[in-house]
């Protein structure tokens, strides 16, 4: 059963916070929110608790002292109860600011929340500092098992050893195995989760663009996950013009010219819009998919800087392809467009 807990809603249930104090609706009984169900969803914002796991926060915010004391040392319970009397917990990071609450205590809280039915099997649990859902896990495993080398290293810019270990050890069966891989920690695991789940509306738009039929004279391809290095370093027979920016010297493709400035959000958005317009996307794609995808792109590019390449190539005198590659310099979020025409 999928249930939605709310740390903020839970505080309204609280009538006391001292030892032995009970809430008006005792947390020992199944919370009212447990009756709510929802369709499978992914974590779509950069938070540390999936909706399906929000019962962990609800448990910390509403369980009585005596109930918490079953799962945690008394001094830890006292610290939690004293702190929540001031303001409810809204994240795992927030909980972790409580004295004596670290990863082990968070797992004990998770255990209590699971035993008391604040969470169920739709919440996988807390891994490397974030609580992920079953749907998150599916997306994370699928990404890690299929992601290209160049993209994974961009997603994990400060965990290259971890990236190598993931590539060597895959395929993985579950997210726990990924989190347990040497070189993967809180920051890198969260980066992987974000790469796997945050851009689904944009990916849906890209899928719709790619599905627009071509008459053989022109077309467009848009990609969210791809091997930018192999694409940028490929050689072409007739014409091969490359301009790159923000790349390490050892990563610059042979023969490419260097642009001094990085790409910004406006450039990335304009290029995706150009590819959409190139194939007359408004005539083929629903406004709902279009608007959700572009809004997602706007959110993920706001204030960001991108490295990448712009490539124009021809394999013969009767056709031309133009490729734009953009990769976030910090978190590895990447998009690629390719438009082409042929006589």
N, C-alpha and C positions, 0 to 999 in steps of 0.2 A: 504494500500500500504506500502511495506517495503522500507525504504529509508536509505541510508548510509550517514551520515554527517561526516565531517572530520575537526577537529579543526585546524590541521596543514595546510590542503588545504585551509581552509577558510581564513587564514591570507594573502594568496596571492591575495585575492579579495579586501583586504582593501587598500584604498587610503588615508584615513584620519581618525582621531580618535577624533577630537574635537567636541564640541556641534554643532549639525546640519549637520555634515559631512556625506556624503552618500558614500557607497561602489560603485564600478563600476557596480556591479549587485545588485540593491537595494534589501535588505532582505525583504522589504515589498512584493515583488513578490516571488512566489514559487521558492526555490533554485533549481539549475539544478540537484543536487543530488536527489531531490524528484522523478525524473523520473526513478531512479534505483530501481530494485526489486530484492529480494532474497528469497530463500527458508527459511522456519522456522529454526532458529538456537538458540543455547543457548550461554550464556556467558561462555567461556571456559578458561578464565584467571582471575586472581584475580585483576580485575579492578573495579572502582566504577561507570562506565557508560557502560551500554550495548550498542552494536552497534546500535540497534534500537532507542536508546535514545541519540545518539551522537549529534543530532540536538540541544539539550540544550546547548552544548558547542559551536556549530556553531552559534547559536543565540547570545550567549554572546560575541563571537569573531567578529561578522560581522554586527550585527544590528546597525543602526545609533543611535546617542545620542537621537534624538527625539523619535525614536521607543522604545528604552529601557525606556525612561522617562514615557511612558504610563503605565508601569508595575512596576516600581521601583521608590523610592524617588530620587530626583535629586542628592543629595549628594552621594548616592550609585552608581548611574549611572556614576557620575564623577570619582569615585574611580575605577570602572570597566574599563572605557574608558582609563584612565591614565595608568592603569596597562597593558592592552592588547596592548598598543602602544609599550611596551617593549618586550613582549613575549606573544604568544597566550595561552589561557587556555587549558590545556590538561586533566583535571580531575575535579571532584567536590571538591576534597581536595584542589586542586590548586585554584579554585574559592573561596573557603572558607578562603583563606589567605588574601583576599582583605578586608580592613577595612569595617566594618558594614555589611558584607555578612555572614549570618548565615543560619540556616535551613529555616526560614521563607522567606528570600530573595531568596534562591535557589528555593523554591516552586513557588515564583512569577515569577522567570525566566522560570521555567518549564511551567507555565501558558501562558506566552508570546510566548514561543516556540511552544506550542500546538496551540494557537490561530492563529499564523502566519504560520502554516503548516510546521514548522521545524521538528516536531514529530507528530505521529498520534497514533491510537489505539494500534499499535504494541509496543509502549512504555507505560508501566503501569504508570511509573513516579518514583519520588524520594521517597524512603521509608528508614528511618533510615540510611541516609547517602549514599545510593547507588541508582542509577537509574536502574531499572530492566525492562526487556522486558516482553511481554506477555508469551513467551515461558519459560522464567525464572520463572515467577509466577506459571505456570502450574507445573513445576518441583519442586519448593519450596513447594507448597501445597501438592503435592503427597508425597513428602518425609516426611513432618511433620505429615501428617495424617497416615503414615504407619511405621515410624521409631520405632525401639525397644527402650525401656527405657535405657538400658546400652549404646547404641550407641549415643542417643541424649545427655546424660550427658557428654559423651566424646567430642562431637561436641561443647558443651557449657560448658567447664570446669570452667569458671568463672561466669556462670549464671545458677546455679542449680535451683534456685527458678523459673527462667524463664522456664527452662526445665519442671519442675513439673507443672507449670501453662499451658504450651502447651499440655502436656499429659492429663491433666484434662479437658481442654476446647475443644479438637479436637472432631470431624472433623471441619476443617476450609474450607471456601468457596473461600477465596482469600488471597493474601499476606498482604494486609492492616490489616486484622484481626490478622495475626501472628505478624506483626510489632507492633500492638497496645497492645499486650499481656503484662501484667505486668512482669517486669524482663527481657524483650527483648529490647536491645538497638542497637546502631550502630555496635559494635563488634560482638555481638551474632547473629544479623540478617545477617550480612555478612558471618559469619561462616556457617549459615544454607544455604545461597545461594551457597557458595562454595561447600558444601557437596552435594548439589542437582545437580550441573551443571558441575563441573570441571573434573569429572572422566568418562564421557560418552564413550570415546574410550576404556578405560580399561574395562568398564562394557560390551561393545560390545564384546570384546575379551573373557571375562568370560562367557558370554552367549553362545558364539560359542564353548568354551571348554565343557560347561555343556551339549551341544546338541550332542556331539560325542557319538554314540551308544556304549554300552558295550556288550561284549559277555558273561558277567556273571563272568568272571575271574578276572577282574581288572577294575578300572575306577577312575575318578577324578571329584571333584566338586570345583568350585572357586566362591567366593562370595565377593561382595563389601559392601553390607549392611547386617548386621546380628546381632543377640543377643549374643555377645561373652560370657557374663556371664553365660547364661544358657548352652551354649555349653561347656564351661570350667568346670562348676560345675557338669555336668552330671556324674552319676556313671555307671560303666559298669561291666558286670558279671564276665568275665573270667580274663581279664588283664586291668589295668587302670593306666598307667604311665603318670604323668604330671610334666612338668618343666615350671615354670613361671618366668617372669622377669618384673620389673618395676611396679608391682601392689602395691596398698595400702595394708597394712597387713590385713585389714578387707575384702579385695577382693580376697585374695589368696584362691583358691579352696582347700577343705579338702584333705590332703594327698599329696599335690603338693610339689615338691622340688623347691628351689629358685636358679635361676641363677643370679649372681651379675651384669652382664653387659646387657644393653639394646641392642636391635637389631638395626642395621644401614641399610642404603639404600641397600647396597650390599647383605645383608642377605635376605631382603624382595624380591628383584629382583630375586635372585637365586632360591628362593622357588617357585615363580610364574613360572619361566622358567622350573623348575623341574616338576611341575604339568603339564605344557604344553607338555613337552617331554614325560611324563609318558603315555599319551594317544596318542602319535604320532601326535601332533597337526599340524605339517607341512603337513601331508597327508590329513587333513580334513579342515583346516582353510586357507582362502586366505591370501597371504602375506600382502595385504593391511590392513586387520583387525588385523593381528598379529603385524605388524610393528607399526601401529597407537596405538594399545593398550599398547605395551611395551614402546613406546616413552612417552605415557601419564603416565605410571607407573614411568618411570625414572624421569620425571619432578616433579611429586608429592612426590617423596621420596628423591630427592636430598637434602643432608645435614640434613635430618630429623632423629629423634630417635623414637624408637617404644617400647612400652610395649607389653606384650602378653603372650601366652602359647604355648608349643609344647606338644601334647598329642598323645600317642600311646595306643590304646585300642583294646581289643578282646572280643567279646561276646561269642565266642566258640573257640575250638582249630583249626578250619579250615579257619579262616579269620582274617584279621588285617586291622585296619584303622589308619591312621596317619593324625593328624590335626595340622596345623600351623595357629596361630592367631597373627596378628600384628595390633597395634593401635597407631597412632601418638600421642605422649604424649602432644602435644599442641593443635592441631586442630581436633583430633578425626578421621582423615582419616584412614580407616581400610580395611584390606584384609584378607581373609581366604582361605586356600586351604585344601582339604581333599582328600587323595589318599587311595585306598583300594585294597586288593586282596582277593580272596576266592578260596578254592580248591573245 
